[in-house]
Amino acid sequence: MLESLFEADVHAFVYVFAFDEICESVLKSWNHPRLQVISLSEFEDDELLAVKPTRSPAEYCWTCTPSVIRFCLKKYNLDACTYIDADLFFFSSPKILFEEMGDKSVLITEHRYTPSYDQSKASGVYCVQFIMFKANNDGLKALEWWRSACLDWCYARVEDGKFGDQKYLDDWLTRFKGVHVLKHHGGGVAPWNIQQYKVFQKKGIPFIKKEDEEYPVIFYHFHALTILSSGRVHFGRRYHYSEEAKKWLYQPYCDHLMTNRKKLPQIYPELTPYADMKDTFFKRLFNKPLKRLYRASESMSEKKYG
């Protein structure tokens, strides 16, 4: 994600919150001039530490989402800050997405579920993947409310209209002023909506087309993609992917992952840069051969990935 963003936007500056020592060590060794690595000891406050024992590691990460944005806005005196998930990959500059929101104070993105994969009732209409707040009255009001809500309740279950940090966003268009829902379909392309689009390459970058509208892919959300110890790549849930989506979206991303996979042990020998799970685990899980595991016979080179 970081390398793709730095290449797509030469002005991007990224603050990474390292939730373990390995992440902190690896990223600090990179010594990138547009990267600030922040440890938990620098970031955590009394309110976060008070709820930490009540949350799983994943739930605590979700709990911290509004707090990391708040921390950056305050500590670094920023005019605006955008939270982005670590499993995004940028194919184009996100500048056009910020320009679209104009003078609004908060930018949120829809899941845009393909109907057969619609999980909005459980997971929410909007996806936290890419969310921006300006440091003005409207932006900070929404952010402080979200932080308070996540401190109060943020769990990996559906309960009373809540789920994690995400379903809190469902009513923001009526709850807060200055909220803009992204219209550009190139922001937020993901496994749960890629079926709606024709994928093709143009001007050296992937594009998507739906009916008569086409958009450059700004970023793709590689949700649940896993590198296995065998060298195979599991795409995640049983979504349908066209051959064009595999070629123009998944193959470039996996090429990038596999290149870095070989570098990581040199930086941090103790690091295992793949999931500690056997292919047979996934076969038992789905009770069928894995259709999302790719080697040379499909779209990826065994020489690179084996």
C-alpha positions, 0 to 999 in steps of 0.5 A, spaced: 500 500 500 505 504 502 509 504 495 503 504 491 501 510 494 508 514 494 508 512 487 501 515 485 501 521 489 508 524 490 506 529 495 503 524 500 505 523 507 503 517 511 503 516 518 503 509 520 501 506 527 505 500 528 501 495 533 507 491 534 514 491 534 515 487 528 511 492 524 515 498 527 522 495 526 521 493 519 518 500 517 523 504 521 528 501 517 525 503 510 527 510 513 522 513 507 522 521 507 514 521 507 513 516 512 512 517 520 512 511 524 508 511 530 508 506 536 503 504 541 506 507 546 506 514 543 499 513 541 495 510 546 491 514 551 488 512 558 481 512 555 484 507 550 488 503 555 482 502 559 478 498 554 483 495 551 483 488 555 475 488 553 477 487 546 480 482 541 486 484 537 482 486 531 477 489 535 482 494 538 484 496 532 477 498 529 476 501 536 483 505 535 480 508 528 477 514 529 483 515 535 489 515 530 485 520 525 484 525 531 491 524 534 494 526 527 490 532 526 492 534 533 499 532 534 501 534 527 496 540 526 494 538 520 488 541 516 485 534 514 487 527 515 485 521 511 485 514 514 486 508 509 486 501 510 493 497 509 490 492 504 489 498 499 493 498 493 493 505 489 493 505 481 492 512 480 492 519 485 487 520 490 487 527 488 481 527 484 477 524 490 479 529 495 477 534 489 470 531 489 468 533 496 469 540 495 468 544 501 465 538 505 468 536 511 468 528 511 468 524 506 466 516 506 465 511 501 460 506 500 461 498 499 457 499 493 455 491 494 453 487 488 446 485 490 448 477 490 453 479 495 450 485 499 452 485 506 450 492 508 445 490 514 450 486 517 457 490 515 454 497 513 452 501 507 459 504 508 466 502 508 471 505 513 477 503 508 478 510 506 475 516 510 477 523 510 476 528 516 478 536 515 480 539 522 474 544 522 467 544 526 463 539 522 469 534 521 471 534 528 464 534 531 463 527 527 470 525 529 469 526 536 462 522 536 465 516 532 471 516 537 466 516 543 462 511 540 468 506 539 470 507 546 463 505 548 462 499 543 466 496 538 466 488 537 466 483 531 459 482 532 452 485 530 448 488 536 443 493 536 444 496 529 452 496 530 458 492 527 465 494 529 467 501 527 463 501 521 456 501 522 456 507 526 457 511 519 450 509 516 446 515 519 452 520 518 448 524 512 443 525 517 446 526 523 452 530 521 453 536 517 458 536 511 458 529 510 460 527 502 459 520 499 464 519 494 461 518 487 467 516 483 467 509 482 474 508 482 475 509 489 473 503 493 473 498 488 473 491 492 471 484 491 464 485 493 463 490 487 468 488 482 462 483 478 459 490 476 464 492 472 468 491 466 475 491 467 480 493 462 487 497 461 487 504 458 493 509 459 497 504 463 492 503 468 486 499 470 479 502 468 472 500 470 466 501 466 459 500 468 454 501 463 456 508 459 460 510 465 468 509 465 473 510 471 480 509 472 481 505 478 484 509 484 485 504 489 482 497 490 481 494 496 484 487 497 480 484 502 482 478 505 487 476 500 492 471 504 499 469 502 500 461 504 506 458 506 506 454 499 507 460 495 500 460 493 495 466 494 488 465 496 483 471 494 479 470 500 471 469 500 468 466 494 467 472 490 467 471 483 472 475 479 473 475 471 479 474 468 480 481 466 480 483 474 485 477 475 490 480 470 489 488 471 488 488 478 490 482 482 496 480 478 500 487 479 498 487 486 501 479 487 507 481 483 508 487 488 507 482 494 511 477 492 517 481 491 517 484 498 515 477 501 523 476 499 525 482 501 522 482 508 526 476 511 533 480 510 530 485 514 527 481 519 529 474 519 524 472 525 518 474 520 514 469 517 511 473 511 505 469 509 499 466 513 501 460 518 496 455 515 496 449 510 492 449 503 488 443 506 485 448 512 482 452 506 480 446 503 476 443 509 473 450 511 470 450 504 469 443 503 471 444 496 478 445 492 480 452 492 478 456 486 482 462 488 489 459 489 493 461 483 500 458 481 503 458 474 497 454 471 492 460 472 494 467 472 501 468 476 508 465 474 510 459 478 517 462 478 515 468 481 511 465 486 513 458 488 
